Amino acid sequence: MAAISSARTDNAPSLAVSRRLGYVDNGVSLTNTPTGVAQLQHLRLTRERWLADEHDVRVSGAEACLSWFGLGGTET
């Protein structure tokens, strides 16, 4: 099981956040955009890697969408 993310290769801040959370590079692909072709860097974070690192991550406001994930709550 793994979380997958992608960002344009020229989006250093986004890639830095992902890598800080423990994501590792997982290939590059090309995508068409309104301004032309762009490179996407794909990243992967396994459950084992997430659990191995210490994180100070907080989630707020998730209650409104819990039912979308089958976790209870109310639909809006």
N, C-alpha and C positions, 0 to 999 in steps of 0.2 A: 504494500500500500504506500502511495506517495502523493504528495501535492505537487502539481505542475504549474509553472508560471512562465510568462514570456514578457519580454520588453524589447523595444528597438535597441539596437546596439549603440545608438547615439544618445540613449536615455540613461546616462550614468547614475543619476540619483535613484531611479527605480531599481536598477541592477544592484546598487550598493545596499539598499534596504533588504532586498531578497537575500543577498549573500550574507548580510549581517544576521539574518534569521536562520542561516544554515543551509540555504539552497546552494546547489552546486550546478555548474554548467552541464547542459544536457543536449547540446547540438545547436545548430544555427540553420535558419531557413529564410527564404525570401518571401515577401508578401507585396501585393500591389496596394498602393495608397493613392489618394487623389493627387499627390505631388510626385508620384513615381514609385519605383521599386524601393523597398526598405528591407534591411536585414533584421531578423528577430533572433534574439538570444533566448533559448529555452533553458529553464532551470528546473531542478527537481529536488524535493525535500522528502526524505523517507521518515517514517514514524520513528525509527530507531535513532536517526540523527537528531530529530527534534527533541526526543527524550534525553539524549546524551548531553545536550547543551542547556545551560541555565538561561531562562528568558524572563524578562519583565514585560510581558504582553498582557494588556487588559482589553477586554471587549465590552463596549457599552451599546445599548440600544438594540441588542439582538432579540429581545423578547418579542418584538413586533413581527419577526419573520420565523420564529421557531416552528410554526406549523408547516411552513414550506419544506422543512427538513424532517417532518414526521416526529417532532419533539414536543408537541403540545403547543400551548399558547393560543392566540386567536388570530384568525385571518383578517386582513384589512383590505 
